[in-house]
Amino acid sequence: MSTLQALGNLGEFIGALGVVISLVYLAGQMNQNTTSVRAASFNSMVQNSIGLLEHSFRDSEFAAFLARAESEPESLTPAEKIRWDSYMTAVWRHFGNLVYQYRVGALDEQMWLAYSATIKVHLSTQSWRDWYCANSEVFSTALTQQVDRALAELDVEQAAAAQIEG
């Protein structure tokens, strides 16, 4: 084997090694980028949640309206019904986004469980349940499936509670 041929083989080996090292580095960078994107996405979801809740704790008039809308939705004026519909649409769009984020892997299991429990808590209020069921056609199929699962769980829990009481 000539010296030139040996140097050529060495060059090929070093080049292949450089490609492998580059691929490992790029894989690490992609993983780091994915983590950053997930963190930013999560932060955005939390900011949306806070934005929806903020009216309730900053504005006592809105808090009183919300309490009445939840307990006596039939007592709302036409203008208040528009307000209730707008608020509920915003909340359920937010939940739809959370379902989507979980499906595409931007929301981890632990946070999803917390948000899905929140959906269930809201659906335990009859006015929330009634509103969603009356307007479900404007939301994603994935959200409606999640709501249906939560409603089924609530029905089972209520039946079990009734058996214990009865």
C-alpha positions as CSV (number, residue, x, y, z in Angstrom):
1,M,0.0,0.0,0.0
2,S,1.4,3.3,-1.0
3,T,1.7,6.3,1.3
4,L,-0.7,8.2,-0.8
5,Q,-3.3,5.5,-0.6
6,A,-2.9,5.2,3.2
7,L,-3.4,9.0,3.5
8,G,-6.5,8.7,1.3
9,N,-7.9,6.0,3.6
10,L,-7.1,8.0,6.6
11,G,-8.8,11.1,5.1
12,E,-11.9,9.0,4.4
13,F,-12.0,7.7,7.9
14,I,-11.6,11.2,9.4
15,G,-14.3,12.5,7.1
16,A,-16.7,9.8,8.2
17,L,-15.9,10.4,11.8
18,G,-16.6,14.1,11.3
19,V,-20.0,13.3,9.8
20,V,-20.9,11.1,12.7
21,I,-19.8,13.8,15.2
22,S,-21.8,16.4,13.3
23,L,-24.9,14.2,13.4
24,V,-24.6,13.6,17.1
25,Y,-24.2,17.4,17.7
26,L,-27.2,18.2,15.5
27,A,-29.3,15.6,17.3
28,G,-28.4,17.3,20.6
29,Q,-29.2,20.7,19.2
30,M,-32.6,19.4,17.9
31,N,-33.4,17.9,21.3
32,Q,-32.5,21.2,23.0
33,N,-34.6,23.1,20.5
34,T,-37.6,20.8,21.1
35,T,-37.3,21.4,24.9
36,S,-37.2,25.2,24.3
37,V,-40.2,25.1,22.1
38,R,-42.1,23.0,24.6
39,A,-41.2,25.4,27.4
40,A,-42.3,28.4,25.3
41,S,-45.5,26.6,24.4
42,F,-46.3,25.7,28.0
43,N,-45.6,29.3,29.1
44,S,-48.1,30.5,26.4
45,M,-50.7,28.1,27.7
46,V,-50.3,29.2,31.3
47,Q,-50.5,32.9,30.2
48,N,-53.8,32.1,28.3
49,S,-55.1,30.4,31.5
50,I,-54.2,33.3,33.6
51,G,-55.7,35.7,31.1
52,L,-59.1,33.9,31.3
53,L,-59.0,33.8,35.1
54,E,-57.7,37.3,35.6
55,H,-61.1,38.9,35.0
56,S,-62.6,36.9,37.8
57,F,-60.1,38.0,40.5
58,R,-59.5,41.6,39.3
59,D,-63.0,42.6,38.4
60,S,-65.6,42.1,41.2
61,E,-68.5,42.9,38.7
62,F,-67.3,40.2,36.4
63,A,-66.9,37.7,39.3
64,A,-70.5,38.4,40.4
65,F,-71.7,38.0,36.8
66,L,-69.8,34.8,36.4
67,A,-71.3,33.4,39.7
68,R,-74.8,34.3,38.5
69,A,-74.2,32.9,35.0
70,E,-73.0,29.6,36.5
71,S,-75.8,29.3,39.1
72,E,-78.7,30.9,37.3
73,P,-78.0,31.1,33.5
74,E,-81.7,31.5,32.8
75,S,-81.6,34.9,34.7
76,L,-79.2,36.5,32.3
77,T,-80.2,39.5,30.2
78,P,-79.7,39.3,26.4
79,A,-76.5,41.3,26.8
80,E,-75.3,39.0,29.6
81,K,-76.0,36.0,27.5
82,I,-73.7,37.3,24.8
83,R,-71.1,37.9,27.5
84,W,-71.5,34.4,28.8
85,D,-71.3,32.9,25.3
86,S,-68.2,34.9,24.6
87,Y,-66.5,33.9,27.8
88,M,-67.5,30.2,27.4
89,T,-66.3,30.2,23.8
90,A,-62.9,31.6,24.9
91,V,-62.5,29.1,27.7
92,W,-63.5,26.1,25.5
93,R,-61.2,27.3,22.7
94,H,-58.4,27.4,25.3
95,F,-59.2,23.9,26.4
96,G,-59.3,22.8,22.7
97,N,-55.8,24.3,22.3
98,L,-54.7,22.3,25.3
99,V,-56.1,19.1,23.9
100,Y,-54.2,19.8,20.7
101,Q,-51.0,20.7,22.4
102,Y,-51.2,17.4,24.4
103,R,-51.9,15.4,21.2
104,V,-48.8,16.8,19.4
105,G,-46.6,16.4,22.4
106,A,-46.1,20.0,23.4
107,L,-47.8,19.4,26.8
108,D,-46.5,16.7,29.0
109,E,-48.6,14.0,30.7
110,Q,-48.4,15.6,34.2
111,M,-49.7,19.0,33.0
112,W,-52.3,17.4,30.8
113,L,-53.7,15.5,33.8
114,A,-54.0,18.8,35.7
115,Y,-55.8,20.5,32.8
116,S,-58.1,17.5,32.1
117,A,-59.0,17.5,35.8
118,T,-59.9,21.2,35.4
119,I,-62.1,20.4,32.4
120,K,-63.9,17.8,34.5
121,V,-64.3,20.3,37.4
122,H,-65.9,22.8,35.1
123,L,-68.2,20.2,33.6
124,S,-69.4,19.2,37.1
125,T,-71.2,22.6,37.1
126,Q,-74.5,22.1,35.3
127,S,-74.4,25.4,33.4
128,W,-71.0,24.6,32.0
129,R,-72.1,21.1,31.0
130,D,-75.3,22.5,29.4
131,W,-73.5,25.2,27.5
132,Y,-70.9,22.9,26.1
133,C,-73.4,20.3,25.0
134,A,-75.5,23.0,23.3
135,N,-72.5,24.4,21.5
136,S,-70.2,21.4,20.9
137,E,-70.5,21.5,17.1
138,V,-68.2,24.6,17.0
139,F,-65.3,22.9,18.7
140,S,-62.9,20.2,17.6
141,T,-63.8,16.6,17.6
142,A,-60.8,15.9,19.9
143,L,-62.1,18.4,22.5
144,T,-65.6,16.9,22.2
145,Q,-64.2,13.4,22.8
146,Q,-62.3,14.7,25.8
147,V,-65.5,16.3,27.2
148,D,-67.5,13.1,26.5
149,R,-64.9,11.1,28.5
150,A,-65.1,13.6,31.4
151,L,-68.9,13.6,31.3
152,A,-68.9,9.8,31.4
153,E,-66.5,9.8,34.4
154,L,-68.7,12.3,36.2
155,D,-71.8,10.2,35.5
156,V,-70.1,7.1,37.0
157,E,-68.9,9.1,40.0
158,Q,-72.4,10.5,40.6
159,A,-74.0,7.1,40.3
160,A,-71.5,5.6,42.7
161,A,-72.2,8.5,45.2
162,A,-75.9,8.0,44.8
163,Q,-75.5,4.3,45.6
164,I,-73.5,5.1,48.7
165,E,-76.1,7.6,49.9
166,G,-79.0,5.3,49.0
